[in-house]
Amino acid sequence: MIDLKKAYKRFRAWQENPFSYAMDETQTHHCHNCGYEYVGNFCPRCSQKANMGEVSWTSVREGVMEIWGMGSRSMTYTIWQLLWRPGYFVRDYITGKRQVSFPPVKMLLIVAILVTLIEQLFFPVEPKPLSDYEGMDAINVFLEWSKKNQGWGNLAIYSMMILPTWLLFRYSPRCTAHTLPQGFFLQVFMCVLVLIITLLTRIFTPLGALLPIYYFLTYYQLFGYGVWGTLWRLTLCSFISILMVVLIVLTAIDYGAMESFSETEVPAWSMKIFIALLGIGISGFVVLASFLTNRWVEKRRTKKQKKE
């Protein structure tokens, strides 16, 4: 009978450290590239991998898979890691363990292309005509562009999480000096997960619930706060990012879409400036409140650790 508790402990241990870099020091290898005799995993003279021999059917498979980024630093392996240990894998990447990861921006573009092709072939959706977006042409253009360019479109939307994440998670227990560039790559990996979940949702709609679950798991594993500490910070991050999106949307809307809210002839440019300033003021207040709240919580945590 399987001991579920032990199996779960092994799984958690694998999540935190799945990579093994043990060197083979017992067998002597002959490099077929330069003829050098050596002990180890790679030839110290030309860097060719050990046990690299004559071309076989395995070589054919690897050569074909290389075209789609599924050879060395496999894209499928990277996605597998993201699905089973999202936060730990992102932490590995942003802290320097990049040899095991497929380049994330390139992966985002490839996954976006594949998802777009699959959706167009099996789940075609008629785009809304421009006439349905009267007074909101700027938003319509962005929505249509994001549908056709899902990789960049998702990145543009989820990039709004970069600044709030930096404000609320930058002094976390596991990622003690979180930076904005790290936040960029965090959101790139999240965009890949979002695209995969979007495709799964086309097959089975309730799977859309995986999106908030994966966001929580990623932040929980990456930053090391408890369940409640991760939850309230992530909720506040989401609120700030939505507020920023609303600000951009309101600023982009044509004046004609707001005529019903105004009884006087107010110039469009002045209305946009007013909305922009109001949005910036609200956003600034929320961001400042978030920063001060997080700073207060971090001071309490540090004092508690010193006492212990």
N, C-alpha and C positions, 0 to 999 in steps of 0.2 A: 504494500500500500504506500502511495506517495505521501511523504511528509510535507504538507503544504507550507508550513512555517519555515522549514529548512529551504524548500524550493524558492520561497519568496526572498529569504535572506541572500541566497545565491544570486537571484535576479537583481536585487538591490546592489550587491557587490559588483556585479557585471555592469550595471548602469553607471556606477561611479568610476570604474576603471576597467574598461573592456579590452584594452590594448596590451599586447605582450611584445616586448622588444628583446627577448632573450636571444643571445647570439650563439650560433652553433659552433662550439669550439672543439668538437670531437672529430670532425670529418674534414679531410683535406679536399679542396675543390680545384679543378683544372679549368681556367678561364678559356672558353672557346673563342673569345675575341682577341686577346693579346697573348695567350699561352702561359700566363702566370699561375704558379701554384700558391694557394693561400688557404687560410682558415678563417671562416666568418660567413656572413650573409652576402657580402658584396666584394668584388675584386678591388683591392686597394690601388691598383695601377690604372684601370680604365673605368671602374665603377659599375661594370655589368653585374647583374644579379646572379647569385649562385644557382646552379642547376639549369642554366639557360643552355639548351642543347639544340639539336636539329629541328627544323620546321616540321610541325605535325598538324593534325586537325585542331588541336588546342590553339596552335598559333593562328590558324585561319579564323577561329571563333573570336579570339582576342583582337585580331586585326580588324574584323568587322565591327565589333563592339566599341572599339576605340573611336569610330566615327561619331557615335552618339554619346561619347563621354562615359562609357561603361567599362573602360579598361583599368589602367592604373588610377588610383584614387577614384574608384567607381562612383558614378552618380547614383546608381541604385543602392549601393552600400551606404552612401551618405544619407539618402532618403530613409533607408531602413533605420539608421542611427537616429534620425530626427523623429521618427515615429515612436521609437521605443525608449529613447532617453533624450528628449528634446533640449531641456535646460543644460544637462551635463555636456551634451555634444556642443552646444553653442559656447559654453564656457571653455571647453577644450580649444575651440577654434580661436576665440578672441584673446586667449591667454598664450597662444603660440603653437598649439598642436595642430598645424595645418596640413601636414603631410598625408593624413588619413582622410582629408575632406576634399571633395570636388569643389572647384572654385565657385563660391556661392552665387555671385552675380551671373556668371555663365549658366549655372544650373537653373536659376530663376528664369532666364530667357528660354532655355530649352524646354523646361516644364511648361512654361506659358504657351509656347508654340504647340507642344503636344496636346495640352488641354484644349486649346482653341480648335485644333484640327478634329479632335474627338467630339467636341461639342457641335461643331458644324456638320460633322458626318452623321452623328447619332442623336443629337439633341438640338436641332436647328431652332432658333428663335428669331422671329421677324423683328428687326429694330423699329423703334417708334419713329414716325415721321417727324420732321422738324416742326411741322405745324402744331404738334401737341405741346410744344415748349414755348409758346408765345411769351415774350418778355423775359425769357430765361435762356437766350441763345448761348451765352458763355458756358452755362452749366450743361446744356445739351451737347455742345461740342466736346466738353470734357468727358461726359458719360459715354458718348459714342466712341471717343478715342480710347477710353479705358477698356471698353468692351473688345475693341479690335487689338489692343495692346495690353493684354491682361497683366503681363509681368510688370511693365512700367506703371500701369494704372494702379495696381495694388500697392506698388512701392510708393507712389505719390500719396495714396490715402494713408497707408500705415506708417509713413514717415512722420506723420503728426504725433506718433507715440514716442519719437526719439527724445524730444526735449522733456516731456513729462517724466519719462523713465529716468533720464539723467538727474532730474530734480529730486525724485523720490527714492531712487535705488542706488545712488552713487556711493554711499557709504555702507553698503550691505555687508553682512558677515562673510559671504563667500566671494563677493566681487567688490573688494574694499576701495577701489578707485575706478569706478565705472566712468567711461568717457563717451563723448558724442560719437566718435568713429565706431566704437564698440556697439553703440546703440544702432548705428546704421546697419551693421552686419547682422545684428539681432533681428531687425525688422526684415532684412532680406530673407533670412531663414524662415521667419514667420510667414512671409509672402508665399514661399514654396509650400508650406503646410496649408495655407489658405487655399491655394490653387488645387491641391490634392483633395482637400475636404470639399471644395466646390464641386469637383468632378464626382466625388462619392455621393454628394447630395443629389445630383442629377439622377443617380441610380436609386437611392433610397433617401427620401427627404429628411427623416428624423436624424440622419447622420450629421445634419447641420449643427446639432448640439455639441459636436466634437470641437468646434472652433473655440468657444469660451473655455472648454475643459483644457485644450492644448495650450491656450494662452496662459491659463493659471499654472499648469504643470511646468511650462517652460520657465516662467518667472520664479516659481517655487524652487525648482531645481537649480536654476542659475544663480539666484541671489542669496538663497539660504535663510530667508525669513520663515517664520512659522506660517501656519495656514491663515490665521487672522491677519498677521502683519502683511502677508502677500496679498490677501484679498482686498483690504481697504486701500492699499497703495495702488494696486492694479485698477480698482474701481475708480479711484481718483484720477489715475492716468487716462483711463478711457473717457472720463468726463471732460478733462482738459482738452484731449485730442478732438472730441466731438465739438466742443466749443470753438476750437480753432477752425474746424471745417465749416461750421455754421457761419463764422465770421467771414471766411473767404467766399462762401456762397452768397451771403447777403451783400457783400461788396460787389460781387460780379453780376448780380441780377440787374437787368435793365430797369430804368425808372418806370416804364410802362407797367411793370408787374406790381408796382407799389402805389399806383394811383388811387386805389380804393382806400388806402390808409391815410391819404392826405386830402384835406378839403381846400387847400390853397395851392396856388401855382408856385411850387418850390422848384428851383433848378435841380436837375438830376445830379449834377456834380456835387452840390451842397448836401443833398440827401445821402449820397454815397459817402461823403466825408464824415457826416454825422454818424452813420451806421458803423463806419470803420473805427472812428474814435470810441464810440460806445462799446464796440466789440473788443477793441484793444484794452479799454479800461476794465471791462469785466474779466477778460483773459488775464490781464496783469494782476488783478486782485486775487483770482483763483490760484494762479501760479505762485504768487507771493505767499498766500495762505498755505499752499501745499509745501513750499520750501520751509517755512517757519514751523509747520506741524511736524514735518519729517525731522528737522533739526532738533526739536524738543524731544521727540521720541528717541532719537539716536543718543542724545545726552543722557537720558534716563537709562537706556540700555548700557551705555559705557560705565555709568556710575554703579549699576547693578553688578556688572562683570568685575569691577575693581573690588567691590565689597566681598564678592565670592572668592 
